């Protein structure tokens, strides 16, 4: 065309971050996000499932540092204090947890977040996958984390929603639907199936005493790993059986979904030793998220090199 030279420049890829389900293992997401930022990688889109929705919502709202500090400050008694026992629908209502979230991490409409965000839930009556992208972020997160049997379902319009991990534990497909060119996915279930049963009540700080009942409750809820209390058979806790069964299902679903909808980079922090309610073990779990990014740096760089 008249001897003119047309320079074509390639735009940087739109980066999506898919944060998978995994209860207390989800603190590893904070380590992953921190380590990616140190490499200059910040997501343009964040999608989460269950604990991935909880972390993703805080990060999308600009509250990452606050959540990081709170997670590392948690002790087992703080975890126990967030449990509001329910006799219908699940062992825990989840109201205390979400009240805390709303007090400390401002609830917003999805449209007001710093980074586009969405999360996955499951329609309990139909089994349908539901993508939550409008309205109250807090309510959407509460629906996404409603692990069946552990947390009560959430009424939503004319239906009930539960944990999105039942249908899409690592929501790569949702990232793609929101326009991501390159998806970094975090799968927290790579090493959770097949581990031996282990339980213990976390040790108390030196000099601190505690009545027997909360320590027995912690044991039955499956907080921690190790041997059962003296005099009790070496059987898993009630929650342990329930969560292990759900883990098996979610691992199978995640492998199937990731095979059909692969991420460009798949990160698998080694957090199988962290119990489902071990939220007080944030420091070590976050560190493993950082370590996984460091292990996968060659694959991460290679994925980005494809976009020039």
N, C-alpha and C positions, 0 to 999 in steps of 0.2 A: 504494500500500500504506500506508493510514493516514496519508497526508500526509508520510511519511518521504522524505527525499532520499537517494538512494544515489549516492555518489561513486565513479566508476570511474577508477582510475589505471592507466595503461599502464606495464608493466614495460619497462626498457631492453632493447634487442635483445641476444640472445646473439651475440657477434661471433666469426666464424670467420676464420682467416688461412690461406690456401692458398699455400704457398711452392713455386714451380715448379722444375723441373730446369734445369741449365745449367752444370755444372762450376764453374770458377773465377769465372764471372759471379755465382755464388750469394752472394758476399760482399755484393752489393747488398741482399740480404735484411736484413742487419744495419742498413744505413742506413734502409731502409723501416721496420723495427720501431722504431728510435730516433726517427725523425721522427713516426711515429704516436703514440708515447708522449708526445712533446712537445705533441701535440694532445689529450692526455687519452684516447687510444684504446689500450686494451690488450685483446688477444684473450682470449676465454673458451675457445676451442678452437684448436689449431694442427695443421695437416696439412701434410705435406711429401712431396716426391718428389725422390729423388737428393740433390743438394746442399741442396735445400730441407728434406729430412729431417735432414741433418746439422746445419744451422743450427737448425731447429725443435726438435730434441731438446735441444740446449744451452739454448735459450731456455725451453722448457717445464720444464727442470730447474733454472732459476734461474742458469745459467752464462753469460748473455748478455755481461756485461762482460768476463769472462775470455776468452771466445771472441773478442770484439772486439779485445782487446789482443794475443792470440796471432796473429790474422790479420794485424794491422798490423805485427807484428814479423817476419813471414816474409820471407826473402830467397830468391833463386833456388836457392842451395845448400841451404837448408832443405827446399825442395820436392823437390830431387833426393834428399836423404837419406831422404825418406819413401817413395821408390819402391823396392819390393822386386821385382826382375824375376822373372817367371815364364815358363816355357816351355810351360805347359799352361793352356788356358782363357782367358788374357788376358795382356797385357804386364806387369801389376802384380798381385801377390797381394792387396795392401791390408792385410796384417797389420800392417805398421809404422804405417800411418795409424790403424788402430783401436786398436793398443796405446797409441799416443799419446793418443787420445781417452779411453780408459779410465783412463789414468794421471792425466790432467788434468781430465777431466769425468766424475765418478763415474757408473759404470754403475748403472742402477736398473731396477726393474720398471716397466712402464708405469703401474701403479696408484699408484706412489710419486711421480710427477711433480707439480710444483706446478700445472701447467696440463694439462688433458686433451690428449693428443697421439696421432697415428697417422700412419703413412706407407705409401706404395704401393710394391709390387714387382711383378715379372712372373714368372709360372711359366714357365720356359724350355721344358719339354717340351710344354706345352699352349697357351701364349700367354695364359693366363688372368690377369686382374688380381687381385692379392692385397692385401688390406688387413691391415696388421700393427698390432695393438692390444694384444697380450698378450706377457708374457715379457720377455726382455732387450731393452732399448732399443738397446744397442750392436749386438747381432746383427741387429736389424731394420734399423737404419740402414745397416749394412754390406751387407745385401741390397739395399736401395733404391738405393745408389750404385754397384752393380756394372755399370758401363757395358760393354756387350758388346764384347769384343775388347780393351778397355783394362784392366778389372779382372776377376778370376776370379769365376765364379758362386759362390753360397753354398748349401751343402746345407741343406735345411729340411724336416724330417720325411722324407718319401719322395720329395722332388723337389729341383729346383735353382731358385734365385731369382736374377733379374738386375734391372737398373735398371727402376724403375717408369715412367720416361719413355717406354718403348716402348708403354705402353697409356694412361697418364693423366698427362701432363707437368705439368699444373696442377690439383691434386686438389680442385676445387670440390665435386664430388659427394660426396667423403668428408667434407668439412666439413658439408655438408647432412645426411648420414647421422648425424653426431655431434650434431645438434641446433642447428646455427648458423642464426639468423634472417637475419643479414646477413653476407655473405662478401666479404672483401677479398682479391683474388687478385693474385699477383705473377708475371707472365709474363716470363721472361728471354730469350725467343727472338724478340722482335718485329723485331729488325734484324740477325739473324745470317746470313740467307740472301741470297746475291747480292753479298756483299762480295768485293773482289779478294783474291787470294792474297797474303799478306804474311808474311815470317818474319824474325826476327833473334834472335841470342843476346843476352840482356840484358847491358848494359855492366857491367864489373867496377868496384867502387869504386876510386877513384884510388890508384895504387900497389900494387894487389893483382894478383897473377899467378895464372894457373890453367893446368894442363896442358890440352893440346888436346882429349883424348878427352871430358871431360864437356861441353865447349862444343859439340863435334860432336853428342854425344848430345842435348843440349838442343835443338839445331836440328832434329834428326830427330824429336824428340818434339813439335815445334811450339810450344815455349814462346816467347812473344813474337811481335811482328809486325815486318815489314820485309823487307829483301832477303836472299836466301840467301847462305851463305858464298862467298867468291871461288872460282871454278872449278867451282861446282856449278850445274846447270841450275835455272831458276826454276820448280821443281815443288813441290807441297805435300808435307809430310812424310807418312810412313805414317799416323801418328795423325791428321794433318790430313785426309787423305782419308776415313778411317774416321769421325772425328767430324763432318766436314761432311756425310757421307751420313746419319748418325744425326740431325744437326740438321734436315736437310730433312724427314725422316720425322716427327720430333717436332713441328716447326712445323706441319706439315699436321694431325697428330693433335690438337695443342692447339687449333688454330683450329676444328676440327670439334667437339671436346668442349666448348669454351667457347661455341660457337654453340648447342649443344643444352642446356648446363648453365651459363648465364651467371652470372658473379659480379655482385654489386651494385656493386662498384668494381673495375675492372681497372687495375692499375698495370704499366707496361711500361718499366722503366729502360733507358736507352740504353747498353747494355754490349756491343754486337756487336763492338766493337774489342778486347775482352779475349779472349785465347786460352784454349783449354780447360784448359790447365795453368798459366795465369798467376796462380797463387795468391799470388804475391809482390806483386801489384798491388792489394792489398786497400784501401789508403787511397782511391785514385781510384774504385774500384768501389763502396765504401761511400758515398762522397760522391754518386755518381750515384743511389743509392737514396734518399738524403735529398732530392736535387733533384727526383726524380720525384714524391714525396709533395707537395712544395711546388707543383709544376706542377698537380697534381690536387686541390688543396684544395677548390676549388668543388664538384667532383663528389663528394668525400668528405663534405663538409658536407651536400650535397643528399641523399645516400643516408641519412644519419642523421636528417635532418629528417622523413623519411617515418615514423619511429617515434615522433615527438613529442618 
